Amino acid sequence: MKNTASAGTAVKRGFLKPSTKENLKIWWYNFRRNKLSMVGLAIVAISILLAVFAPLVAPYPQHAGAFIDLKNASRAPGAGHLFGTDVVGRDILSRVIFAFRGALKMSIIVLGISVPVGTFLGLLAGYYHRTWVDTVVMRLTDIFLALPPLVLAMTIASMMKPNMTNSMIAITVMWWPWYTRLVYSMSTGYSKEYFVKNAELIGASKFHILFKELLPNCLSPVLTKMALDVGWVILMGASLSFIGLGEQPPTPAFGTMISDGAAYMPQIWWMTIFPALGIIFIILGFNFLGDGIRDMLDRGKQG
């Protein structure tokens, strides 16, 4: 009786509801059942820590900028330079660590803009199905989806000054339609369900129906896609940097470092291999994490 009374008092005082605590426990249990998910979580955590604390972690932080040390140029991996040095003597390990910062910054900003925009348009078109709103939004979405993503991003980026900001704009412009299509397909079906009809009957506002009724039911696949898309955004940004449309030297970027090293293959192979491994490392981490989030939310629904 005493424990029951204490639990009731805790709920009345505004503490976390027992059902919410149980859901969190179930989600975490489902997530950690997949060993690769835990590996992905560890990789993502390491990547974030490297990006945040790059000046402290990098052995030669000054090499992330305009730096020349011809005495140590083109050194093979070894003591003092675990990943070797490039043709002007900069430590590749330090530059790879700083490249994580730019890659994560790009993915956060691109998805931070494209996901809300795409999700809102998808909700709007799905709720106003078979109206002019649906027609305008989805035909515009179809136009963007009909074009190859990388070609579209390259075209947009080539019309602007090559830098990090403009490459993010180019990727954002071609990324939102994927979320619009995803949310549209779900909200169209949910808008016909009884819980939406009941909300309309009691006079709920359109804002309430869109963001309180429809949106929560669409979040699971959106969150999963976001985790998986981080890797794709990073790969897209590296592709633009590789052809000179992204981050410009001397700022380290994965695509630029791979492009610079390709000219010296196979003799100075480490200039290309280690930045490429950095991309693989971070993409695998977010892909494993995305799979874990999907399993976690799917099993949570079944439970």
Backbone hydrogen bonds, N-H to C=O, Kabsch-Sander energy under -0.5 kcal/mol:
donor,donor_aa,acceptor,acceptor_aa,energy
5,A,1,M,-2.5
6,S,2,K,-2.1
7,A,3,N,-2.3
8,G,4,T,-2.4
9,T,5,A,-2.3
10,A,6,S,-2.2
11,V,7,A,-1.9
12,K,8,G,-2.1
13,R,9,T,-2.0
14,G,11,V,-1.4
15,F,10,A,-2.2
21,K,17,K,-2.1
22,E,18,P,-2.4
23,N,19,S,-2.2
24,L,20,T,-2.3
25,K,21,K,-2.1
26,I,22,E,-2.6
27,W,23,N,-2.9
28,W,24,L,-2.5
29,Y,25,K,-2.3
30,N,26,I,-2.7
31,F,27,W,-2.4
32,R,28,W,-2.5
33,R,29,Y,-0.8
34,N,30,N,-0.5
34,N,31,F,-1.1
35,K,33,R,-0.8
37,S,34,N,-0.7
38,M,34,N,-1.3
39,V,35,K,-2.0
40,G,36,L,-2.8
41,L,37,S,-2.6
42,A,38,M,-2.2
43,I,39,V,-2.5
44,V,40,G,-2.7
45,A,41,L,-2.3
46,I,42,A,-2.4
47,S,43,I,-2.6
48,I,44,V,-2.5
49,L,45,A,-2.4
50,L,46,I,-2.6
51,A,47,S,-2.1
52,V,48,I,-2.7
53,F,49,L,-2.6
54,A,51,A,-0.7
56,L,53,F,-1.0
57,V,53,F,-2.5
58,A,54,A,-2.7
63,H,60,Y,-2.0
64,A,61,P,-1.6
65,G,62,Q,-1.2
67,F,65,G,-1.1
69,D,88,V,-3.3
72,N,69,D,-1.6
73,A,70,L,-1.1
74,S,86,D,-3.2
75,R,72,N,-0.9
78,G,81,H,-2.4
81,H,78,G,-1.1
84,G,81,H,-1.4
85,T,75,R,-2.1
86,D,90,R,-1.9
89,G,86,D,-1.6
92,I,84,G,-2.2
93,L,84,G,-0.5
95,R,91,D,-1.6
96,V,92,I,-2.6
97,I,93,L,-2.2
98,F,94,S,-1.9
99,A,95,R,-1.6
100,F,96,V,-1.2
100,F,97,I,-0.5
101,R,97,I,-0.7
101,R,98,F,-0.5
102,G,98,F,-1.2
103,A,99,A,-2.3
104,L,100,F,-2.5
105,K,101,R,-2.1
106,M,102,G,-2.2
107,S,103,A,-2.1
108,I,104,L,-2.4
109,I,105,K,-2.2
110,V,106,M,-2.7
111,L,107,S,-2.3
112,G,108,I,-2.1
113,I,109,I,-1.2
113,I,110,V,-0.5
114,S,110,V,-2.8
115,V,111,L,-1.9
117,V,113,I,-1.8
118,G,114,S,-2.8
119,T,115,V,-2.8
120,F,116,P,-2.4
121,L,117,V,-2.3
122,G,118,G,-2.2
123,L,119,T,-2.5
124,L,120,F,-2.5
125,A,121,L,-2.7
126,G,122,G,-2.3
127,Y,123,L,-2.4
128,Y,124,L,-2.3
129,H,126,G,-0.7
129,H,127,Y,-0.7
131,T,128,Y,-1.1
134,D,128,Y,-0.8
135,T,131,T,-2.2
136,V,132,W,-2.7
137,V,133,V,-2.4
138,M,134,D,-2.3
139,R,135,T,-2.0
140,L,136,V,-1.9
141,T,137,V,-2.1
142,D,138,M,-2.4
143,I,139,R,-1.7
144,F,140,L,-1.7
145,L,141,T,-2.4
146,A,142,D,-1.5
147,L,143,I,-0.5
147,L,144,F,-1.0
152,L,148,P,-2.6
153,A,149,P,-2.6
154,M,150,L,-2.6
155,T,151,V,-2.3
156,I,152,L,-2.4
157,A,153,A,-2.7
158,S,154,M,-2.2
159,M,155,T,-0.7
159,M,156,I,-0.8
160,M,157,A,-1.5
163,N,161,K,-0.7
163,N,245,L,-0.6
167,S,163,N,-1.8
168,M,164,M,-1.9
169,I,165,T,-2.0
170,A,166,N,-2.3
171,I,167,S,-2.1
172,T,168,M,-2.5
173,V,169,I,-2.3
174,M,170,A,-1.1
175,W,171,I,-0.6
175,W,172,T,-1.0
176,W,172,T,-1.4
178,W,175,W,-1.2
179,Y,175,W,-0.6
179,Y,176,W,-0.9
180,T,176,W,-1.9
181,R,177,P,-2.5
182,L,178,W,-1.7
183,V,179,Y,-2.6
184,Y,180,T,-2.3
185,S,181,R,-1.9
186,M,182,L,-1.1
187,S,183,V,-3.2
188,T,184,Y,-2.1
189,G,185,S,-0.7
190,Y,186,M,-2.4
191,S,187,S,-2.2
192,K,189,G,-1.3
193,E,190,Y,-1.9
196,V,193,E,-0.6
197,K,193,E,-1.9
198,N,194,Y,-3.1
199,A,195,F,-1.3
200,E,196,V,-2.0
201,L,197,K,-2.2
202,I,198,N,-1.8
203,G,200,E,-1.2
204,A,199,A,-2.6
209,I,205,S,-2.2
210,L,206,K,-2.7
211,F,207,F,-2.6
212,K,208,H,-2.3
213,E,208,H,-1.0
213,E,209,I,-0.7
214,L,209,I,-2.4
215,L,210,L,-1.9
217,N,214,L,-0.8
218,C,214,L,-0.7
218,C,215,L,-1.7
219,L,215,L,-0.8
222,V,218,C,-1.2
223,L,219,L,-3.0
224,T,220,S,-1.9
225,K,221,P,-2.5
226,M,222,V,-2.3
227,A,223,L,-2.0
228,L,224,T,-1.9
229,D,225,K,-2.5
230,V,226,M,-1.2
231,G,227,A,-0.6
232,W,228,L,-0.9
233,V,229,D,-2.9
234,I,230,V,-2.3
235,L,231,G,-2.3
236,M,232,W,-2.5
237,G,233,V,-2.8
238,A,234,I,-2.3
239,S,235,L,-1.9
240,L,236,M,-2.0
241,S,237,G,-2.2
242,F,238,A,-2.3
243,I,239,S,-1.2
244,G,241,S,-1.4
245,L,240,L,-3.2
246,G,240,L,-0.7
251,T,248,Q,-1.3
257,M,253,A,-2.6
258,I,254,F,-2.2
259,S,255,G,-2.3
260,D,256,T,-2.6
261,G,257,M,-2.2
262,A,258,I,-1.8
263,A,259,S,-0.7
263,A,260,D,-0.7
264,Y,261,G,-1.7
265,M,262,A,-1.1
268,I,264,Y,-2.6
269,W,266,P,-1.0
269,W,267,Q,-0.7
271,M,268,I,-1.4
272,T,269,W,-1.3
273,I,269,W,-2.5
274,F,270,W,-1.1
276,A,272,T,-1.9
277,L,273,I,-2.5
278,G,274,F,-1.8
279,I,275,P,-1.8
280,I,276,A,-2.3
281,F,277,L,-2.6
282,I,278,G,-2.0
283,I,279,I,-2.5
284,L,280,I,-2.6
285,G,281,F,-1.8
286,F,282,I,-1.9
287,N,283,I,-2.3
288,F,284,L,-2.7
289,L,285,G,-2.2
290,G,286,F,-2.5
291,D,287,N,-2.2
292,G,288,F,-2.0
293,I,289,L,-2.4
294,R,290,G,-2.3
295,D,291,D,-2.4
296,M,292,G,-2.5
297,L,293,I,-2.5
298,D,294,R,-2.6
299,R,295,D,-2.5
300,G,296,M,-1.6
301,K,297,L,-1.8
302,Q,298,D,-2.0
303,G,299,R,-2.3
